[in-house]
């Protein structure tokens, strides 16, 4: 009998899970082999970042379609669009209420950082808006929420497990230190190099186990964080190219500094630890091993369940 282990996908609404399985089966049937693996990986990643993707598309679309003389300002439309999108995600159970509460926490911490950074002159939002507080349009918090949404959804969609995972309290302490440094480096020495080293030391042994098609695969967690930060850096360039926000001293058409890639890398650990508050079943203190699992019509290789989780 196949051994089952718990993972966050159990929270996914059965209707949506059926749709994802059918789409996956259709892709595997038509695109076997390495190419099919690649297409499935891209498809699943796109599905995981649906919230952020929709918001990014709307940022670009409104840049070229919006008339500044309209009664509703562009920032205000983006805010209302983000609220409506979040409501639809909950209505169709693309996110659970439990996940939404944690994503809201990351939303609020991101908005607090936005207020501070705009006041400190790090970047600015040049357009007017009614839903704009302390120089920050309220839709900006949803950009952070979209990162949290991606984290929660990608864990479910890829049936992710993180092992061997360091003691949870140490990950929380690191996340707090990273968040505090985003504020403190304006007054005190910047310790981001120490924080970079801390992420590598703390998560050096942690593998991200994931199921793309039929076989479980893994990659080092720091590598996954770097690749994710690179994608966010590209998205940020889209935001500045449309003039939605601008960094201090950034010239028209100039790309965002690569230093911001490092900032996103660190912030991803804050988002990840926040999401793991409701995804603790995906964390394993013990290493996972590969075991053969025979199913009808297929043989799958999956991580074996550890003796304990934390």
C-alpha positions in Angstrom: 0.0 0.0 0.0 1.3 3.5 -0.9 2.5 5.5 2.1 0.9 8.9 2.2 2.4 11.9 4.0 0.6 15.1 4.8 1.3 18.2 2.8 -0.3 21.6 2.3 -2.2 20.6 -0.8 -4.9 19.0 1.4 -6.3 22.5 1.9 -6.8 23.1 -1.8 -10.5 23.0 -2.8 -11.2 19.7 -4.5 -12.7 21.3 -7.6 -9.6 23.4 -8.3 -7.4 20.4 -7.5 -9.3 18.4 -10.1 -8.8 21.1 -12.7 -5.1 21.2 -12.0 -4.7 17.5 -12.3 -6.7 17.3 -15.6 -4.5 20.1 -17.1 -1.4 18.4 -15.9 -2.5 15.0 -17.4 -3.3 16.7 -20.7 0.1 18.3 -20.9 2.0 15.1 -19.9 0.0 13.1 -22.5 0.9 15.5 -25.3 4.3 16.6 -24.3 6.2 13.7 -22.8 9.8 13.8 -21.7 12.0 16.7 -20.7 10.0 19.3 -22.8 6.9 18.2 -21.0 8.6 18.6 -17.7 9.7 22.1 -18.6 6.2 23.1 -19.8 4.6 21.7 -16.6 7.1 23.6 -14.4 6.4 26.9 -16.2 2.7 26.3 -16.1 2.6 25.5 -12.4 4.8 28.5 -11.6 2.5 30.8 -13.6 -0.5 29.3 -11.8 1.2 29.9 -8.4 1.9 33.5 -9.1 -1.5 34.2 -10.6 -2.3 37.0 -8.1 1.0 38.9 -8.8 0.7 38.2 -12.5 -2.7 39.7 -12.8 -1.6 42.7 -10.8 1.5 43.2 -12.9 -0.6 42.9 -16.2 -3.0 45.5 -14.9 -0.1 47.9 -13.9 1.2 47.7 -17.5 -2.2 47.9 -19.1 -3.3 51.0 -17.1 -0.1 52.8 -17.9 -1.0 52.8 -21.5 -4.8 53.0 -21.4 -5.5 55.3 -18.5 -6.5 58.9 -19.0 -5.3 61.1 -16.1 -8.4 63.3 -16.6 -10.7 60.5 -15.7 -12.5 60.8 -12.3 -11.0 57.6 -11.0 -7.2 57.8 -10.7 -5.0 54.9 -11.8 -3.6 54.1 -8.4 -7.2 54.0 -7.0 -8.3 51.6 -9.8 -5.3 49.3 -9.0 -6.3 49.3 -5.4 -9.9 48.4 -6.2 -8.7 45.8 -8.7 -6.5 44.2 -6.1 -9.3 44.0 -3.5 -11.6 42.4 -6.1 -9.0 39.9 -7.1 -8.4 38.9 -3.5 -12.1 38.5 -2.9 -12.4 36.3 -6.0 -9.4 34.2 -4.8 -11.3 33.5 -1.6 -14.6 33.0 -3.3 -13.2 30.3 -5.6 -11.0 28.9 -2.9 -7.7 29.6 -4.7 -6.6 30.6 -1.2 -7.9 29.6 2.2 -9.0 32.1 4.8 -6.2 30.8 7.0 -3.7 31.6 4.3 -5.4 35.0 3.6 -4.9 36.0 7.3 -1.2 35.3 7.1 -0.9 37.0 3.7 -2.6 40.0 5.3 0.1 40.1 8.0 2.8 40.3 5.3 0.7 42.9 3.5 0.6 45.0 6.6 4.4 44.6 7.3 5.1 45.5 3.7 2.9 48.6 3.8 4.6 49.7 7.0 8.0 49.4 5.2 6.6 51.3 2.3 5.6 54.3 4.5 9.0 54.3 6.1 11.0 54.0 2.8 9.0 56.6 1.0 9.4 59.0 3.9 13.2 58.3 3.9 13.3 59.1 0.2 14.2 55.6 -1.0 11.5 55.6 -3.7 8.3 57.5 -4.5 4.9 57.1 -6.1 4.5 60.1 -8.4 0.9 59.9 -9.4 -2.1 61.2 -7.4 -4.7 59.0 -5.8 -7.6 59.1 -3.2 -6.5 55.8 -1.6 -3.1 57.1 -0.9 -1.8 57.4 2.7 1.4 59.1 3.7 2.5 59.3 0.1 1.9 55.5 -0.4 -1.0 54.2 -2.6 -2.7 51.4 -0.7 -2.5 49.1 -3.7 1.3 48.8 -2.9 0.5 46.5 0.0 -1.0 44.0 -2.4 2.3 43.8 -4.2 3.7 42.3 -1.0 0.5 40.2 -0.5 1.1 38.8 -4.0 4.5 37.5 -2.9 2.8 35.8 0.1 0.1 34.4 -2.1 2.7 33.0 -4.4 4.5 31.3 -1.5 1.3 29.7 -0.1 0.2 28.5 -3.5 3.5 27.2 -4.8 3.9 25.1 -1.7 0.5 23.5 -2.4 0.7 23.2 -6.1 4.2 21.5 -6.1 3.4 19.5 -2.9 6.5 21.0 -1.4 8.4 19.7 1.6 11.3 21.5 3.3 13.9 19.2 4.9 16.0 19.1 6.9 14.5 22.3 8.3 16.3 24.3 11.0 14.5 24.9 14.3 11.5 27.1 13.6 12.4 29.7 16.2 15.8 30.3 14.5 14.0 31.0 11.2 11.7 33.5 12.9 14.6 35.3 14.5 16.4 35.6 11.2 13.2 36.9 9.5 12.8 39.5 12.3 16.5 40.6 11.9 16.1 41.0 8.2 12.9 43.0 8.5 14.4 45.3 11.2 17.5 45.9 9.1 15.4 47.3 6.3 14.6 50.1 8.7 17.7 50.2 10.9 20.3 50.6 8.1 19.2 54.2 7.6 20.6 55.0 11.1 23.0 52.1 11.9 25.5 50.1 9.9 23.9 47.9 7.2 24.3 44.2 8.2 22.9 42.7 5.1 26.2 40.9 4.4 25.8 39.2 7.7 22.2 38.4 6.9 23.2 36.9 3.6 25.7 34.7 5.3 23.1 33.8 8.0 20.6 32.6 5.3 23.2 30.3 3.8 24.4 28.9 7.1 20.9 28.4 8.5 19.4 26.9 5.4 22.5 25.3 3.9 21.2 21.7 4.3 17.6 22.5 3.6 16.2 21.0 0.4 13.0 22.1 -1.3 11.4 18.8 -2.3 8.7 19.3 -5.0 6.7 17.2 -7.4 6.5 18.6 -10.9 5.1 15.6 -12.8 5.6 12.1 -11.7 9.0 12.2 -9.9 10.0 14.2 -6.8 12.9 16.5 -7.3 14.7 18.9 -5.0 16.9 22.0 -5.0 18.7 23.9 -2.2 16.4 26.4 -0.5 18.9 29.3 -0.9 19.0 28.6 -4.7 15.2 28.6 -4.8 15.2 31.9 -3.0 17.7 33.5 -5.4 15.8 32.4 -8.5 12.6 33.8 -7.0 14.3 37.1 -6.1 15.5 37.3 -9.7 11.9 37.0 -11.0 10.8 39.7 -8.6 13.7 41.9 -9.7 12.4 41.6 -13.3 8.9 42.4 -12.2 10.2 45.4 -10.3 11.8 46.6 -13.5 8.4 46.5 -15.2 6.9 48.6 -12.3 9.6 51.3 -12.7 9.5 51.2 -16.5 5.8 52.1 -16.3 6.5 54.9 -13.8 4.3 53.3 -11.2 7.1 53.9 -8.7 10.5 55.3 -9.0 13.7 54.9 -7.0 15.6 57.9 -5.8 18.1 59.0 -8.5 16.8 56.5 -11.1 16.8 57.9 -14.6 14.1 57.3 -17.2 14.6 53.9 -18.8 17.3 52.9 -16.3 17.1 49.4 -14.9 16.7 48.8 -11.2 20.0 48.4 -9.4 21.2 44.8 -8.9 21.5 45.7 -5.2 17.6 45.5 -5.1 17.9 41.8 -6.1 19.7 41.3 -2.8 16.9 43.1 -1.0 14.3 40.9 -2.5 16.4 37.8 -1.7 16.3 38.8 2.0 12.7 39.9 1.9 11.7 36.5 0.5 12.8 34.8 3.7 10.5 37.2 5.7 7.6 36.2 3.4 8.5 32.5 3.5 8.7 32.4 7.3 5.4 34.3 7.5 3.7 31.8 5.2 5.1 28.8 7.2 3.0 30.0 10.1 0.2 28.1 8.4 2.3 25.6 6.4 4.1 23.9 9.2 3.2 20.5 7.9 5.5 21.2 5.0 8.5 21.5 7.3 10.6 18.5 8.4 13.4 18.6 10.9 14.7 15.2 9.6 16.1 14.7 6.1 13.8 13.1 3.5 14.9 10.1 1.5 13.8 8.8 -1.8 11.6 5.7 -1.8 9.8 3.9 -4.6 6.1 4.1 -4.7 4.1 2.0 -7.1 0.8 3.4 -8.2 -1.7 2.2 -10.9 -0.2 2.9 -14.3 2.9 4.7 -13.0 5.9 4.3 -10.7 6.6 7.5 -8.7 9.6 8.4 -6.6 8.7 10.6 -3.6 10.3 11.8 -0.4 9.8 9.3 2.4 8.0 10.6 5.5 10.4 11.6 8.3 9.9 10.3 11.8 9.0 13.7 13.2 8.1 17.2 11.9 8.7 20.6 13.3 
